[in-house]
């Protein structure tokens, strides 16, 4: 998602900036999918933001890894992407933000199309629900936007909860089998990789 913030000081001076990003939260690793997703955003960053060298793909990928982290679990929510805040508003950054929006569907739809007919076991479905639980856990405990939305005089509880996955699971002290596909994902969630 992307957003623009605009504030006006008491003396009437205005300031505006962009924030947003795009990240991937797979339940099973498919390195080709993840590399393709990251490469699209790396290409987008290379095309724009020459006026803002501190906002590179590498810096925004690191910001994504840092932000989408569950400290109590010592793991990241997903395989990363880009995340930015305080990006000054100008023509170059506006084109970049538009690119983030228009890159989302081309970065994600091919992955969904490739895997939508994949068969899965009951155990794999349970793993998906557990990972969705981690997604909700992050959003409710750590996400700044959710905290902001709930701290208002008129909290947007329904807006926050409707963004949650429709089905989730929690399991006390869930353990994964060594050398399993689930263990491979957890390894990457605990030690993020460079994908692009």
N, C-alpha and C positions, 0 to 999 in steps of 0.2 A: 504494500500500500504506500501511498504518498500523501503528504499533507503540506500545507503552507501555513505558517504562523505569522501573524502581523500584530504588532503592539505599538501603542502610542504612549509616549512619556507624558508627564504632566505639562512639559513645555511645548507639547505638540509635535515633537520629533517622532517620525515613524521608523520602524525597523521591521524587516520581514526576512524569513528564512524558510528553507525547505527541510523536511525530514521524511524518511521512509526507507524502503528497501524491498528486497525479494529474497526469500530463503526456501530451502527444500528440506522436507522432513520425511524421508523415506523410512519404511519399516524393514526393508531388506536392501542390502547394497547391490546396486548395479552400477559399477564404476563408469560404464559408458554413458548412462543416463546422467549421472552426477557431473561428469566432465563436460558433457554437452550443455547442461544447464549453466554451469559456471563460466564456460567459454563465451556464451552469449552475453553475459553481464560483463565479463572482462572486455569483450569487443566494444560494448556500449560505452564503458568507461574510457577506453582508448579514443573513441570517436569524439567525446565531449570532455568538458571540464579542463581544457588547457589553461583557462584563467584561474583555476582552483587546483593547483598541483597537490595540495594536501588531501584532496579527495580522489585518490586513485583506487583502482580495483583492489590492490593489496591492502590499503588502509581500510577500505569499506568491508572487505572480507574479514579482516581482523576484528573490526568493530562488530560485525555480525556474530562472529565466534564469541566475542567477549559478552555481548548483550544476551544472546539466547543460551544462557548457561544456568543450570540448576545447581547452585553451590552445595545444597544438602545432599545431592547425589553425585557430585563431581562429574557431571556429564552435560553435554550440550544437547539442545532440543532436537537438532537435526544436523545435516551435513553442510550447513552454512549457505552463504549467498553474499548479498551486500546489505549494509545497513548504514544510514547516514543521518546526521542531525546537524543543525546549525550551518547548512549550506546556503551561503548568501544568494539572494534572489537577483538574477540578471538574465540576459538573453541566453547565455551559454548554459547556465544551470537549469533554466526553464526547458530547454531542448533535451537536456539530460533526463529531467524528471518525466517529461513526455515519453522519452525512450524507455524508462523503467516501466511505465504503464503499458506501452505497446509491445514490449518484449515479453511480458508475463505469459500471455497465451502461447506464443511460439516456443517459449522455453519449457512449458509444462505440458501442453496438449500432446506432443509427440510421445512423451513418456507415458501418459495416460493411455493413449491409443495403443502403444506397444504392449502394455501389460493388462489391459482391461479384460482380456479373455483368459488370463493365466488362471489355472486351477490352484486351489489352496486347501490345506487340511484344517481341521478344527483347531489344532495347536497353532498353526500360522494365523488363523483368525483371532485367537486369543492374544497372540503376540501383538497383532495390530491394535487391538483394543487396549492393551497395556501401554503401548507407545502413545496412543491417543490420550490416555490418562496422564502421561508425562507432559503432553502438549497443554492440557488443561491445567495441570499443576503449575507449569511455568506461568501461564497467563494469569492465574488467580494469585499466585504468591509473589511474582517478580515483575510482571510487565508494567512499565511506567504508564502506558496509556490506559490500562485497566484501572490502575490505582487512581489516576487522574479522573477517569470517568465515574468512579465510585465515591470520590471525595467531594464532589460538587454538592451544592445545596439541593439540586434535583438529580440524584444519582441515576445513571442509565443502567440499572441492573438488568433489565430485559435485553438491552443492546449488548451488554457484556456476555450474558449467558447464551444468546442466540449465536454468538461467534464460536461457541464450543462445539466440538465434534458431537454428533447426535448419539453415538454409542461409545462408551469408554469402559475400562475396567481398571481396578486397582487390586493388587495382590500383595499381601504382606511378605516382604523379604523375598521377592521373586528371584530365582536363580536360573541362569541359562546354562545349557550344556556346553562344555568345552568344545572348541573347534566346530561349533555349529554356525549356521548363517546368522543367528541372533547374536552370538558372541562376536562375530565379525563386525556387525553394526555397532555393538557396544564399544568395541575397540576404537572405532573411528569417532564415536561420540565422546569418548574420554580423551582422545588424542587427535584433534582435527588435522586434516590433510590439506595440502594445496592441490586444487583440482584443475586450475586453468594455467 
